[in-house]
Amino acid sequence: MHLNGFYSTHRQRGSALVVAIFVIVVLGLLVSVLSQLVRTSSDSTVVEVYGNRAFMAAQSGLQVAMSELFPLNNNIADCSEVNSTTVNYSGGGLSQCRSDVVCDSFNYSGGDTHYRLESTGTCEAGNTITTRKVAIETRTVE
């Protein structure tokens, strides 16, 4: 009887090593998947933050263009003075961002002039470039 117990214990001696290697492989795969998930989550956060910054840059570009198109205490300007306006932001929350503004004007039969301003905000962070577009339409009543 003692011989059978020795024989079964001797046969199971290597099974702990197989189980340990299996557990190490499974844990290694789990760590690999979780690190990839964290990396993907970090990349999406960068895109979201820079997307918001690009949106704010586009809005700021529209505000600059509107102040040039409709200056206070002055005559209304023309789209040629506003067209292809590029604003590069160097400090604060919009660093590494810029906005490009395009203006189109349309004259209608009633004497009103309609303006369409489109601003494209772009922010760069390493290999990530985010772009947002904002447009506004306005008119003058003659």
C-alpha positions in Angstrom: 0.0 0.0 0.0 2.8 2.3 0.8 4.3 1.6 -2.6 1.1 2.7 -4.4 1.0 6.0 -2.5 4.6 6.7 -3.4 3.9 5.9 -7.0 0.9 8.3 -7.3 2.8 11.1 -5.5 5.8 10.6 -7.8 3.5 10.8 -10.9 1.9 14.1 -9.7 5.2 15.9 -8.9 5.4 17.7 -12.3 1.8 18.8 -12.4 2.3 21.8 -10.1 4.9 23.1 -12.6 2.4 22.8 -15.5 -0.3 24.6 -13.5 2.2 27.3 -12.5 3.2 27.9 -16.1 -0.4 28.0 -17.2 -1.3 30.6 -14.5 1.7 32.7 -15.5 0.7 32.6 -19.2 -2.9 33.5 -18.4 -1.8 36.4 -16.2 0.6 37.6 -18.8 -2.1 37.7 -21.4 -4.4 39.5 -19.0 -1.8 42.2 -18.3 -1.2 42.6 -22.0 -4.9 43.1 -22.7 -5.4 45.5 -19.9 -2.3 47.6 -20.9 -3.7 47.9 -24.4 -7.1 49.0 -23.0 -5.4 51.7 -20.9 -3.4 52.9 -23.9 -6.5 53.1 -26.1 -8.4 54.9 -23.3 -5.5 57.4 -23.0 -5.5 58.0 -26.8 -9.2 58.7 -26.9 -8.9 61.2 -24.0 -6.2 63.1 -25.9 -8.4 63.2 -29.0 -11.4 64.4 -26.9 -9.4 67.2 -25.2 -7.8 68.4 -28.4 -11.1 68.1 -30.2 -12.6 70.5 -27.6 -9.6 72.8 -28.0 -10.0 72.8 -31.8 -13.7 73.6 -31.4 -12.8 76.6 -29.2 -10.1 77.7 -31.7 -12.7 77.6 -34.4 -15.2 79.7 -32.4 -12.4 82.2 -31.5 -11.6 82.5 -35.2 -15.2 83.3 -36.0 -15.3 85.9 -33.3 -12.2 87.6 -34.7 -13.6 87.5 -38.2 -17.0 88.9 -37.1 -15.2 91.8 -35.3 -13.3 92.5 -38.5 -16.4 92.2 -40.7 -18.6 94.3 -38.4 -16.3 96.7 -36.6 -17.7 98.9 -33.9 -18.3 102.6 -34.9 -17.3 101.9 -38.5 -18.7 100.8 -41.8 -19.3 97.2 -42.5 -16.2 95.6 -44.1 -16.1 93.3 -47.1 -15.4 89.6 -47.2 -12.1 90.4 -48.9 -10.8 91.9 -45.6 -11.8 88.8 -43.6 -11.3 86.0 -46.2 -8.5 83.6 -45.5 -7.9 84.9 -42.0 -5.6 82.6 -40.1 -5.2 83.0 -36.3 -2.3 81.2 -34.6 -2.7 80.9 -30.9 0.6 80.9 -29.0 -0.3 80.9 -25.3 -2.9 79.8 -22.9 -5.3 77.0 -23.5 -5.1 77.2 -27.3 -1.4 76.8 -27.7 -0.5 74.5 -30.7 -3.9 75.5 -32.3 -4.9 77.7 -35.2 -8.1 78.7 -36.9 -8.6 79.4 -40.6 -11.6 81.5 -41.6 -13.3 81.7 -45.0 -15.9 84.3 -45.8 -18.5 84.3 -48.7 -21.0 87.0 -49.4 -24.2 86.8 -51.3 -26.3 89.7 -52.5 -30.1 89.1 -52.8 -32.7 91.0 -54.7 -34.0 92.9 -51.6 -30.7 94.7 -51.2 -29.6 92.6 -48.2 -26.1 91.1 -48.2 -25.7 87.7 -46.6 -22.4 86.5 -45.2 -21.3 83.0 -44.5 -18.3 82.6 -42.3 -16.7 79.2 -41.8 -13.9 78.7 -39.4 -11.8 75.5 -39.1 -10.0 75.0 -35.8 -7.0 72.7 -35.8 -4.9 71.5 -32.9 -1.8 69.3 -33.0 -0.3 67.1 -30.3 2.5 64.9 -31.5 1.0 62.6 -34.1 -2.5 63.6 -33.2 -4.2 66.3 -35.3 -7.8 67.2 -34.5 -10.0 69.5 -36.6 -13.4 71.1 -35.9 -15.5 73.3 -38.2 -17.9 76.0 -37.2 -20.0 78.2 -39.5 -22.2 81.2 -39.0 -24.5 83.1 -41.3 -25.4 86.7 -40.9 -26.8 89.5 -43.0 -27.0 93.3 -43.3 -30.3 95.0 -43.8 -29.9 97.9 -46.3 
